[in-house]
């Protein structure tokens, strides 16, 4: 009979290491998404300025909390969250956007970024559910619920 090595919160250590790597990819992607939102917030122009400026601020404020929650979950699992700009950029599934100021282009960036996050979050949710890792599953479910609504709003703005 194989004996599993458990981490301090009673989860399989090998699983915890694997899900921490995936969470670090989410942390990196969320950090790039956060910075994209900041840039869009600062640089948006045109007739939708006031609406989108406020919306991007709302999204980056919420994303800052999510980034912290993801990093703390990695620590809870006995992992180490990435934090250098080089590590975040090299582990992100999201590319940084640059010089985006038009409303439709900015909303498309946000919509695409959210789609990427949702795919990654669902991958992590599946892993967590399989291992009875309720803490990680709960975090992913919360993020997915918030971001699905955000994604719908971005698509509605774009008319699709």
C-alpha positions in Angstrom: 0.0 0.0 0.0 1.4 3.4 -1.1 1.6 6.0 1.6 1.0 9.6 0.5 3.0 12.4 2.0 0.7 15.0 3.3 1.3 18.8 3.5 0.5 20.7 6.7 -3.2 21.1 5.8 -3.7 17.4 5.1 -3.5 17.4 1.3 -1.2 15.2 -0.8 2.2 16.9 -1.1 2.7 15.9 -4.7 -0.7 17.3 -5.6 -0.1 20.5 -3.6 3.1 21.1 -5.5 1.4 20.5 -8.9 -1.6 22.7 -8.1 0.7 25.4 -6.7 2.5 25.5 -10.0 -0.8 26.0 -11.8 -1.9 28.6 -9.2 1.4 30.4 -9.9 0.5 30.5 -13.6 -2.9 32.0 -12.6 -1.1 34.4 -10.2 1.1 35.5 -13.1 -1.7 35.8 -15.6 -3.9 37.7 -13.1 -1.0 40.1 -12.4 -0.5 40.8 -16.1 -4.3 41.2 -16.4 -4.2 43.7 -13.5 -1.5 45.7 -15.1 -3.3 45.7 -18.4 -6.4 47.1 -16.6 -4.3 49.8 -15.1 -2.9 50.8 -18.4 -6.4 50.8 -20.0 -7.8 52.8 -17.1 -5.0 55.4 -17.6 -5.1 55.6 -21.4 -8.7 55.1 -22.4 -10.0 58.0 -24.5 -13.1 58.9 -26.5 -16.8 59.2 -25.9 -16.9 56.2 -23.5 -14.0 57.6 -21.4 -16.0 58.1 -18.2 -17.8 54.8 -18.3 -14.8 52.7 -19.2 -12.4 54.6 -16.9 -14.6 53.8 -13.9 -15.2 50.2 -15.1 -11.5 49.4 -15.5 -10.9 50.9 -12.0 -13.5 48.6 -10.6 -12.0 45.6 -12.3 -8.4 46.3 -11.3 -9.4 47.0 -7.7 -11.1 43.6 -7.6 -8.3 41.9 -9.4 -5.8 43.2 -6.8 -7.7 41.3 -4.1 -7.8 38.2 -6.3 -4.1 38.3 -6.8 -3.5 38.5 -3.1 -6.0 35.6 -2.5 -4.2 33.4 -5.1 -0.8 34.1 -3.6 -2.1 33.3 -0.1 -3.6 30.1 -1.3 -0.3 29.1 -2.8 1.3 29.7 0.7 -1.5 27.8 2.4 -0.7 24.8 0.2 3.0 25.1 1.3 4.1 26.6 -2.0 5.9 29.8 -2.9 4.1 32.5 -4.9 6.0 34.1 -7.8 6.6 37.8 -7.4 9.3 39.1 -9.6 8.2 40.9 -12.8 10.4 38.5 -14.8 8.8 35.4 -13.3 5.3 36.9 -13.7 5.7 37.7 -17.3 7.4 34.4 -18.2 4.7 32.3 -16.5 1.6 34.3 -17.7 -0.8 33.0 -20.3 -1.8 36.7 -20.9 0.4 39.1 -22.9 0.8 42.6 -21.7 -1.1 45.2 -23.8 0.5 48.4 -24.8 -0.8 51.7 -26.2 -4.4 50.7 -26.2 -6.7 53.8 -26.0 -9.8 53.1 -28.1 -13.0 51.8 -26.4 -13.6 48.7 -28.5 -10.0 47.6 -28.6 -9.7 48.1 -24.8 -12.8 46.1 -24.1 -11.6 43.4 -26.5 -8.4 43.2 -24.5 -10.3 42.8 -21.3 -12.7 40.2 -22.8 -9.8 38.1 -24.2 -7.9 38.3 -20.9 -10.9 37.2 -18.9 -11.4 34.3 -21.3 -7.8 33.1 -20.7 -8.3 33.4 -16.9 -11.5 31.4 -17.0 -9.9 28.6 -18.9 -7.0 28.4 -16.4 -9.3 28.7 -13.4 -11.5 25.8 -14.7 -8.3 23.7 -15.1 -7.4 24.4 -11.5 -11.0 23.8 -10.3 -11.0 20.3 -12.0 -7.7 19.5 -10.3 -8.9 20.7 -6.9 -12.2 18.9 -7.1 -10.5 15.6 -8.0 -8.4 15.9 -4.8 -11.1 17.2 -2.4 -9.2 20.5 -2.1 -12.2 22.5 -1.1 -10.2 25.7 -0.4 -8.7 25.9 -3.9 -12.0 24.8 -5.4 -13.9 27.5 -3.5 -11.4 30.2 -4.6 -11.7 29.1 -8.3 -15.5 29.0 -8.1 -15.6 32.6 -6.7 -13.2 33.9 -9.4 -15.1 32.1 -12.1 -18.5 33.5 -10.9 -17.2 37.1 -10.9 -15.3 36.8 -14.2 -18.1 35.2 -16.1 -20.3 38.2 -15.3 -17.5 40.6 -16.3 -17.0 38.7 -19.5 -20.7 38.9 -20.4 -20.6 42.7 -19.8 -17.6 43.1 -22.1 -19.2 41.0 -24.8 -22.4 43.1 -24.4 -20.5 46.3 -24.8 -19.0 44.9 -28.0 -22.4 43.8 -29.2 -21.7 40.0 -29.3 
